């Protein structure tokens, strides 16, 4: 059976078509323990294209015609979409098969989905794009679509051991996507590897180019993370330096550490206005969103404006740093996936890049056998998506070679 996106990409159409039924059978066999899917009912392409007969999953806050669009909330259980969101329309027009809808935290916020981590079902897969990350990690689908307002693509990718890509804000269309905070919400994608992500990005009409032999920057002093993540990150940095890459310290730690607070102000202020009418209809049934609305409505407009100004100033400062150091390396999460399903984890490693609107990608780092996955995060300047993807593919290939040599 074809598993990774690049395998589907390289296969001919007959092979792709023959692989679809075993894929559905795999979902039927594995998903009762993982709960990555809300609904699996294939929706066929509307045209031929580079994605012909490649299946994909879509997060359940993204509208889909005649499929469940329940927003991960029991108050909308049984709701069906009436039209495809723009991203779904584009993917189907490129030949992709919409396989079904993947589980999400309610309203793409904080109330967790029932999804479990494929590497250890006692641990969270992250969120809010829980089902999309888990479905790719469990080889149930070659790629999936998610959304990110803080760390809802990059963190689940790190926890589930796959590649998650958050493009530059606005590059992928959000028409038909349930909003959380309109100045932050960004569509994202999951594949197994950065190479597969590069192929997918090019299929979507975006170039992947630029010099992959870049100078890397790392926050100085280091960001505070858990020991397993710190150790893995330090090993990768040492490996890259040993492979001939220049890695420079950057004085951006305070900026990155402060940005999640300002992101939260913007999120709560905007989400309160998105969901206010829904809160008045459903009240405490909205759970975390109800609290978000109440808190967000108490935020003074002047505080919201100050947060936007802080983010804009931070973007300018980061642009200056990235003139000579085009790619920043950080951990993709504070540690491995936490045990339990009550929380989707800590997004502080990802939130700055969402607020700044710049592209970021998480890819798996080498970990000891039996350990939970850990992700490396690469971020670049506004609009440098193609260069970032090429660099990430180079780094991933080097790490894979090093892992193979160690195993041998």
Helices and strands as residue ranges (DSSP letters): H 5-10, H 13-34, E 37-43, E 55-59, G 74-76, H 86-93, E 97-102, G 106-108, H 130-137, E 143-148, H 154-160, E 163-166, E 186-191, H 194-203, E 216-219, H 227-242, E 247-250, H 253-282, G 283-286, H 288-298, H 301-321, E 327-331, H 348-356, E 360-364, E 375-380, H 385-407
